[in-house]
Amino acid sequence: MNAVLLDFPDHLESERLHIRCPQLGDGQAIYEAIVESLDDLKPWMPWALEEQSVSHSETFARRAQAQWLVRENLILLLFRKSDGLFVGGSGLHRLNWEVRKFEIGYWCRTTLARHGYIGEGTAAITQFAFDTLGARRVEIRVNDQNMRSWRIPQRLGFQLEGILRQDALEAGGQLRDTRIYAKTR
């Protein structure tokens, strides 16, 4: 299958969110949210340990847009409909177009955490994966120590399939256990 030739929209909506592929010029909004949220992101996201700048975030947005176009990684940005504020990042990763298996990842701007935006966005992206992309399986993999993160798939009806012991390195370089949640068609 040549995934590059697949046609599907680069945006979707939920009740409170506009969810879309990164675009040129998104770097400033991404940078501001990351800087605001660094203390909360560093324990879980290895990329949060890197030096941050507007140009770094703009480079990320442009590369993510290119990856979207060639269907290698479907990064999505979440914006609040009411005022256009950047809420956080998500998307479909570790794409397997033959099986139609995708993994959802997410992070939230600190000041908007615990307002249900990431759960709402994850639900919409899951629906997009099944309805638009023909997914057979959608996974969410989370650090076993990140309870706030693994409560999202639980609330959305994903099934815990297992916990992989000493599966990956966490942001600080220590071995971590990974919870795997999934929904299947």
C-alpha positions, -999 to +999 in steps of 0.1 A: +000+000+000+013+035-009+001+056+021+013+088+004-017+085-020-043+082+007-066+112+008-081+124+041-087+157+058-059+174+078-082+187+104-111+176+126-134+192+152-147+182+187-170+202+209-144+226+222-114+219+200-101+226+165-076+197+158-053+200+128-020+192+112+008+216+120+012+246+097+039+271+089+039+297+116+028+274+145+062+275+161+054+305+183+023+290+198+040+257+204+070+273+220+049+294+244+030+263+256+061+242+260+080+269+280+049+274+302+047+236+307+084+225+309+083+215+346+053+192+340+066+178+307+103+170+316+095+139+337+076+123+308+087+137+275+123+133+264+120+161+239+112+185+268+148+181+280+161+197+248+168+234+245+137+252+235+133+281+211+108+295+187+129+284+158+132+249+172+094+247+176+089+262+141+113+235+127+092+209+145+060+223+130+074+223+094+088+188+097+055+175+112+036+190+083+060+173+058+056+140+077+018+144+075+020+149+037+039+117+032+018+098+058+048+089+080+036+105+113+002+123+118+010+149+144-020+170+154-022+203+173-052+211+195-066+246+196-094+259+218-123+270+196-134+298+218-102+319+215-077+299+193-054+292+222-030+263+216-039+236+241-014+209+233-001+183+210-013+148+200-015+127+169-013+093+155+022+078+156+039+044+149+017+041+118+012+007+104-008+012+072-009-025+063-025-035+096-042-001+100-027+002+135-019+036+151-007+049+184-020+081+200+002+103+221-006+136+238+006+164+260-013+194+275-004+230+282-001+232+320-027+260+325-053+239+306-046+206+322-075+189+341-101+207+320-109+176+298-093+189+266-069+160+261-096+134+268-119+152+244-091+155+218-081+118+222-117+107+218-120+127+185-087+114+172-096+079+180-129+083+161-110+098+132-086+068+132-115+043+130-140+062+108-117+080+084-084+060+084-101+026+087-081+017+119-084-018+131-064-010+163-056+022+182-031+021+210-021+044+238+012+036+255+020+055+288+046+055+315+032+034+344+042+062+368+021+088+349-013+082+364-028+114+350-019+102+315-031+066+318-065+077+333-074+091+299-075+058+280-093+042+310-120+069+308-123+065+270-130+027+272-095+015+261-086-018+275-054-023+294-037-051+276-006-053+298+023-036+314+057-041+298+083-042+325+115-022+320+103-015+284+118+019+277+139+048+290+120+076+306+130+112+300+156+111+328+172+080+313+159+055+339+142+023+328+104+025+330+074+002+327+049+010+299+011+005+301-005-005+268-041+003+263-060-004+230-093-003+212-099-025+183-126-025+155 
